């Protein structure tokens, strides 16, 4: 049996590092048809289907791959989208290597099936087809129930799509001027093209979902007022958009951004298209990005593309503890980002005009594991040194914006500002209100937010049918 396994995975074609570091075009180029068919042929269609259990939204992975292998693309799309409303997004940014691919049977002997890349291939095939050729989703007869979804990020879009397919009337309230949440403002064009996000949003709207933009719940109306306005249930998918800071001296100098501001200016406000879009963003020649998650990698790679000559990832632990996807860290390093590990800033310096000019750092060493399971960084006494920088991006993570919780009576929150909700159903302690995604867990992955939206939609549907 082992001799028959095809353990050689098809690599993803990419732009050359020195070329892509100067443009915002998508880095990963996607499989050609022959690559996709070869990779689909590697799936052994095992009976236990561990990959399905490893998928937060329960995609029927062997089935969609089998249909692809048989060149039945419409059926592959149908199977994929029956469980996942945003496959073109997931195929690009979902960390399959720690989920479905990690438990793939082939991974015991060699490289797992490239499930995410096949998902992207199938989704992109559908997006390239005329409307008449696209499989039509099954939508249940109208139930007469109205549901409000607050936020149009991955959790909100998933919940809205699933509820609409169940026959409910869904309205999304989005605070920004475009739908997509973090998919639009947070993830750069070179990793997730905005036309892909817009196409997925348009698909959700095609299911009958109404999207109200520039609609800040907590300002235009509270959750309680929405419930009084004829809505039978509310799902909160407002994400975690409030940045965290270092809280060290000098952090208020000009030229020091939160990653939220830096990426929002770059992506949503399209600073990367200057001078077509004249968005104010100043990127110097020596940039330090504090942190080592996916957001930090995105920020560092954007800084390179915006003209910086030296970009540093400054992280207080070692490479083994970095929370970023290995693929994103490798891409950043290939493009020229310099990793300054076991290093922690302790203060910033600036000039008399108020602009940052440098930072004092201290070297770290790893001690015993902390609550996260990662070894705790400990300062090395007497190891202080200075770095000259003229731009700093702080990418330490985010917490939920408090606006909705503070304007919603009887909604329980934690000391970290996250909404308390049942993990299995998304149900909050407040009657007729559910929540899911980063607003509950804190900053996490796109696919985990989608899984929360899916579980909440099932719970809401059960509740409404039992009313």
QUIFEN-V575665 format. One line per field, one symbol per residue. phi: phi as a letter, one per 30 degrees, with the letter a starting at -180 (. if undefined). burial: b if it has 24 or more other C-alpha atoms within 12 Angstrom, else e. A space follows every 50 residues. Layout:
phi=???
burial=???
This chain:
phi=.ddddcccdddddbddeddddcbcdeddciddeddddddddddchdddhd ddddcdciddddddddddedicdddddeddddcbdbdddddccddedcbd ddceedddcaddddddddddddddddddddedcdecddbdeeciccbccc jcdeddddddddddddjddcbcccdddbdkhddccccdedcbeddddddd dddddddjdcccchcddjcdadedddddcjddabccbdibccdcbdibei dcddjccddeddddddcdciddcececcddacbdcccccckbcddddedd ddeeddjdcbbcccbdccddcdddeedddddddedjdcccchbbdbaccb cdcjcdbabcbbdbbccddcddjcdddbdcdicdacbdbbbbbcbcjbbd ddededccdiddbcdcidddbdddbidcddeibcaajddcciebcedddd dddddddddddddddcd
burial=eeeeebbebbeeeeeebeebbbbbbbbbebbeeebbbbbbbbbbbeeebb bbebbbbbbbbbbbbbbbbeeebbbbbbbbbbbbbbbbbbbbbbbbbbbb bbbbbbbeeebbbbbbbbbbbbbbbbbeeeeeeebebeeeeeeebbbbbb bbbbbbbbbbbbbbbbbbbbbbbbbbebbbbbbbbbbbbbbbbbbbbbbb bbbbbebbbbbbeebbbbeeebbbebbeeebbbbbbbbbbbbbbbbeeeb bebbbbbbbbbbbbbbbbbbbbeeeeeeeebbbbebbbbbbbbbbbbbbb bbbbbbbbbbbbbbbbbbbebbbbbebbbebbbbbbbbbbbbbbbbbbbb eeeebbbbbbbbbbeeeeeeeeeeeebeeeeeeeeebbbbbbbbbbbbbb bbbbbeebeebbbeeebbbbbebebbbbebebbbbbbbbbbbbbbbbbbb bbbbbbbbbbbeebeee
